[in-house]
């Protein structure tokens, strides 16, 4: 996984809605989702799209 993934402050704030014990796994899933779409920046919109896809 590339560590070049950039998160906007808004997306980081959204990530804080997720319980801390599953947050690292959720972050990885969201980054993989974005990476598969060729996106290098996680925005709140991408976060919500990924969240919908994973049904959480």
N, CA, C and O atoms as CSV, one atom per row, in Angstrom:
chain,resi,resn,atom,element,x,y,z
A,1,UNK,N,N,0.859,-1.198,0.000
A,1,UNK,CA,C,0.000,0.000,0.000
A,1,UNK,C,C,0.893,1.245,0.000
A,1,UNK,O,O,1.809,1.379,0.811
A,2,UNK,N,N,0.606,2.111,-0.898
A,2,UNK,CA,C,1.374,3.344,-0.974
A,2,UNK,C,C,1.008,4.272,0.181
A,2,UNK,O,O,-0.167,4.452,0.501
A,3,UNK,N,N,2.018,4.850,0.792
A,3,UNK,CA,C,1.743,5.787,1.890
A,3,UNK,C,C,1.565,7.206,1.345
A,3,UNK,O,O,1.482,8.166,2.110
A,4,UNK,N,N,1.508,7.326,0.020
A,4,UNK,CA,C,1.348,8.638,-0.612
A,4,UNK,C,C,-0.104,9.111,-0.598
A,4,UNK,O,O,-0.417,10.187,-1.107
A,5,UNK,N,N,-0.985,8.304,-0.013
A,5,UNK,CA,C,-2.403,8.661,0.030
A,5,UNK,C,C,-2.589,9.868,0.943
A,5,UNK,O,O,-2.156,9.875,2.095
A,6,UNK,N,N,-3.237,10.873,0.404
A,6,UNK,CA,C,-3.446,12.121,1.145
A,6,UNK,C,C,-4.907,12.201,1.593
A,6,UNK,O,O,-5.817,11.925,0.810
A,7,UNK,N,N,-5.122,12.572,2.831
A,7,UNK,CA,C,-6.472,12.720,3.381
A,7,UNK,C,C,-6.730,14.191,3.639
A,7,UNK,O,O,-5.888,14.876,4.220
A,8,UNK,N,N,-7.892,14.688,3.212
A,8,UNK,CA,C,-8.263,16.066,3.545
A,8,UNK,C,C,-8.665,16.100,5.017
A,8,UNK,O,O,-8.989,15.068,5.606
A,9,UNK,N,N,-8.642,17.279,5.595
A,9,UNK,CA,C,-9.028,17.436,6.998
A,9,UNK,C,C,-10.463,16.969,7.206
A,9,UNK,O,O,-10.784,16.363,8.228
A,10,UNK,N,N,-11.314,17.250,6.245
A,10,UNK,CA,C,-12.718,16.850,6.320
A,10,UNK,C,C,-12.861,15.326,6.338
A,10,UNK,O,O,-13.655,14.783,7.106
A,11,UNK,N,N,-12.084,14.635,5.482
A,11,UNK,CA,C,-12.131,13.172,5.434
A,11,UNK,C,C,-11.587,12.580,6.736
A,11,UNK,O,O,-12.122,11.596,7.247
A,12,UNK,N,N,-10.518,13.187,7.270
A,12,UNK,CA,C,-9.961,12.735,8.556
A,12,UNK,C,C,-11.019,12.854,9.656
A,12,UNK,O,O,-11.138,11.974,10.508
A,13,UNK,N,N,-11.776,13.936,9.630
A,13,UNK,CA,C,-12.834,14.140,10.621
A,13,UNK,C,C,-13.901,13.055,10.484
A,13,UNK,O,O,-14.403,12.549,11.488
A,14,UNK,N,N,-14.245,12.697,9.260
A,14,UNK,CA,C,-15.212,11.626,9.020
A,14,UNK,C,C,-14.696,10.303,9.572
A,14,UNK,O,O,-15.449,9.527,10.160
A,15,UNK,N,N,-13.412,10.058,9.379
A,15,UNK,CA,C,-12.805,8.809,9.841
A,15,UNK,C,C,-12.936,8.664,11.360
A,15,UNK,O,O,-13.013,7.551,11.880
A,16,UNK,N,N,-12.959,9.781,12.052
A,16,UNK,CA,C,-13.076,9.752,13.513
A,16,UNK,C,C,-14.452,9.272,13.989
A,16,UNK,O,O,-14.639,8.986,15.171
A,17,UNK,N,N,-15.431,9.184,13.042
A,17,UNK,CA,C,-16.750,8.628,13.385
A,17,UNK,C,C,-16.652,7.122,13.616
A,17,UNK,O,O,-17.496,6.531,14.289
A,18,UNK,N,N,-15.614,6.513,13.050
A,18,UNK,CA,C,-15.438,5.062,13.138
A,18,UNK,C,C,-14.768,4.732,14.467
A,18,UNK,O,O,-13.822,5.414,14.861
A,19,UNK,N,N,-15.238,3.700,15.167
A,19,UNK,CA,C,-14.598,3.319,16.439
A,19,UNK,C,C,-13.096,3.095,16.247
A,19,UNK,O,O,-12.661,2.507,15.257
A,20,UNK,N,N,-12.321,3.575,17.212
A,20,UNK,CA,C,-10.859,3.576,17.064
A,20,UNK,C,C,-10.271,2.196,16.800
A,20,UNK,O,O,-9.246,2.087,16.127
A,21,UNK,N,N,-10.895,1.139,17.315
A,21,UNK,CA,C,-10.314,-0.199,17.165
A,21,UNK,C,C,-10.468,-0.778,15.760
A,21,UNK,O,O,-9.755,-1.718,15.408
A,22,UNK,N,N,-11.379,-0.242,14.952
A,22,UNK,CA,C,-11.496,-0.689,13.556
A,22,UNK,C,C,-11.008,0.363,12.572
A,22,UNK,O,O,-10.991,0.130,11.363
A,23,UNK,N,N,-10.610,1.522,13.093
A,23,UNK,CA,C,-10.203,2.636,12.235
A,23,UNK,C,C,-9.039,2.292,11.292
A,23,UNK,O,O,-9.101,2.625,10.109
A,24,UNK,N,N,-7.977,1.630,11.791
A,24,UNK,CA,C,-6.867,1.320,10.856
A,24,UNK,C,C,-7.313,0.441,9.682
A,24,UNK,O,O,-6.885,0.658,8.548
A,25,UNK,N,N,-8.165,-0.542,9.950
A,25,UNK,CA,C,-8.661,-1.415,8.881
A,25,UNK,C,C,-9.556,-0.626,7.930
A,25,UNK,O,O,-9.476,-0.796,6.714
A,26,UNK,N,N,-10.400,0.229,8.478
A,26,UNK,CA,C,-11.291,1.050,7.658
A,26,UNK,C,C,-10.471,1.984,6.769
A,26,UNK,O,O,-10.767,2.150,5.586
A,27,UNK,N,N,-9.436,2.590,7.354
A,27,UNK,CA,C,-8.564,3.483,6.584
A,27,UNK,C,C,-7.952,2.745,5.404
A,27,UNK,O,O,-7.925,3.265,4.288
A,28,UNK,N,N,-7.462,1.534,5.648
A,28,UNK,CA,C,-6.845,0.740,4.578
A,28,UNK,C,C,-7.856,0.429,3.484
A,28,UNK,O,O,-7.543,0.534,2.298
A,29,UNK,N,N,-9.069,0.046,3.878
A,29,UNK,CA,C,-10.115,-0.273,2.897
A,29,UNK,C,C,-10.461,0.945,2.050
A,29,UNK,O,O,-10.616,0.845,0.833
A,30,UNK,N,N,-10.578,2.081,2.699
A,30,UNK,CA,C,-10.923,3.319,1.988
A,30,UNK,C,C,-9.794,3.718,1.041
A,30,UNK,O,O,-10.040,4.146,-0.087
A,31,UNK,N,N,-8.557,3.574,1.508
A,31,UNK,CA,C,-7.411,3.906,0.652
A,31,UNK,C,C,-7.335,2.966,-0.540
A,31,UNK,O,O,-7.022,3.395,-1.651
A,32,UNK,N,N,-7.618,1.682,-0.319
A,32,UNK,CA,C,-7.610,0.708,-1.416
A,32,UNK,C,C,-8.711,1.057,-2.419
A,32,UNK,O,O,-8.490,1.012,-3.630
A,33,UNK,N,N,-9.883,1.402,-1.916
A,33,UNK,CA,C,-11.012,1.812,-2.761
A,33,UNK,C,C,-10.601,2.981,-3.658
A,33,UNK,O,O,-10.835,2.959,-4.866
A,34,UNK,N,N,-9.989,3.994,-3.057
A,34,UNK,CA,C,-9.556,5.175,-3.810
A,34,UNK,C,C,-8.464,4.810,-4.809
A,34,UNK,O,O,-8.477,5.252,-5.957
A,35,UNK,N,N,-7.521,3.994,-4.348
A,35,UNK,CA,C,-6.401,3.598,-5.204
A,35,UNK,C,C,-6.912,2.855,-6.439
A,35,UNK,O,O,-6.429,3.079,-7.549
A,36,UNK,N,N,-7.884,1.975,-6.240
A,36,UNK,CA,C,-8.465,1.224,-7.359
A,36,UNK,C,C,-9.138,2.145,-8.368
A,36,UNK,O,O,-9.241,1.813,-9.549
A,37,UNK,N,N,-9.594,3.300,-7.899
A,37,UNK,CA,C,-10.221,4.286,-8.779
A,37,UNK,C,C,-9.200,5.280,-9.340
A,37,UNK,O,O,-9.558,6.183,-10.096
A,38,UNK,N,N,-7.946,5.113,-8.972
A,38,UNK,CA,C,-6.905,6.005,-9.462
A,38,UNK,C,C,-6.885,7.347,-8.756
A,38,UNK,O,O,-6.396,8.334,-9.305
A,39,UNK,N,N,-7.412,7.388,-7.549
A,39,UNK,CA,C,-7.487,8.626,-6.772
A,39,UNK,C,C,-6.368,8.637,-5.737
A,39,UNK,O,O,-6.094,7.623,-5.094
A,40,UNK,N,N,-5.723,9.794,-5.583
A,40,UNK,CA,C,-4.614,9.887,-4.632
A,40,UNK,C,C,-4.952,10.735,-3.414
A,40,UNK,O,O,-4.153,10.846,-2.485
A,41,UNK,N,N,-6.135,11.331,-3.424
A,41,UNK,CA,C,-6.538,12.143,-2.270
A,41,UNK,C,C,-7.902,11.677,-1.781
A,41,UNK,O,O,-8.857,11.585,-2.552
A,42,UNK,N,N,-7.976,11.384,-0.483
A,42,UNK,CA,C,-9.242,10.978,0.118
A,42,UNK,C,C,-9.962,12.237,0.578
A,42,UNK,O,O,-9.480,12.971,1.440
A,43,UNK,N,N,-11.127,12.467,-0.018
A,43,UNK,CA,C,-11.974,13.586,0.399
A,43,UNK,C,C,-13.159,12.997,1.160
A,43,UNK,O,O,-13.330,11.778,1.197
A,44,UNK,N,N,-13.968,13.848,1.760
A,44,UNK,CA,C,-15.158,13.377,2.463
A,44,UNK,C,C,-16.069,12.629,1.483
A,44,UNK,O,O,-16.703,11.641,1.855
A,45,UNK,N,N,-16.134,13.092,0.253
A,45,UNK,CA,C,-16.981,12.441,-0.756
A,45,UNK,C,C,-16.507,11.016,-1.028
A,45,UNK,O,O,-17.315,10.088,-1.065
A,46,UNK,N,N,-15.209,10.842,-1.216
A,46,UNK,CA,C,-14.642,9.508,-1.448
A,46,UNK,C,C,-14.880,8.629,-0.223
A,46,UNK,O,O,-15.228,7.454,-0.344
A,47,UNK,N,N,-14.688,9.211,0.944
A,47,UNK,CA,C,-14.921,8.480,2.202
A,47,UNK,C,C,-16.348,7.919,2.217
A,47,UNK,O,O,-16.552,6.741,2.513
A,48,UNK,N,N,-17.329,8.762,1.897
A,48,UNK,CA,C,-18.730,8.337,1.947
A,48,UNK,C,C,-19.046,7.317,0.846
A,48,UNK,O,O,-19.842,6.403,1.062
A,49,UNK,N,N,-18.437,7.465,-0.314
A,49,UNK,CA,C,-18.620,6.477,-1.386
A,49,UNK,C,C,-18.101,5.117,-0.942
A,49,UNK,O,O,-18.756,4.095,-1.146
A,50,UNK,N,N,-16.922,5.111,-0.333
A,50,UNK,CA,C,-16.324,3.859,0.132
A,50,UNK,C,C,-17.189,3.261,1.242
A,50,UNK,O,O,-17.423,2.053,1.279
A,51,UNK,N,N,-17.652,4.108,2.129
A,51,UNK,CA,C,-18.477,3.647,3.241
A,51,UNK,C,C,-19.758,2.985,2.731
A,51,UNK,O,O,-20.187,1.956,3.255
A,52,UNK,N,N,-20.359,3.585,1.709
A,52,UNK,CA,C,-21.567,3.009,1.097
A,52,UNK,C,C,-21.250,1.662,0.472
A,52,UNK,O,O,-22.004,0.702,0.627
A,53,UNK,N,N,-20.124,1.595,-0.240
A,53,UNK,CA,C,-19.742,0.363,-0.922
A,53,UNK,C,C,-19.558,-0.773,0.078
A,53,UNK,O,O,-19.959,-1.907,-0.182
A,54,UNK,N,N,-18.955,-0.467,1.214
A,54,UNK,CA,C,-18.673,-1.497,2.204
A,54,UNK,C,C,-19.839,-1.682,3.162
A,54,UNK,O,O,-19.779,-2.513,4.069
A,55,UNK,N,N,-20.887,-0.916,2.964
A,55,UNK,CA,C,-22.101,-1.080,3.732
A,55,UNK,C,C,-21.979,-0.824,5.218
A,55,UNK,O,O,-22.636,-1.478,6.028
A,56,UNK,N,N,-21.115,0.152,5.580
A,56,UNK,CA,C,-20.990,0.442,7.019
A,56,UNK,C,C,-21.361,1.865,7.324
A,56,UNK,O,O,-21.313,2.281,8.481
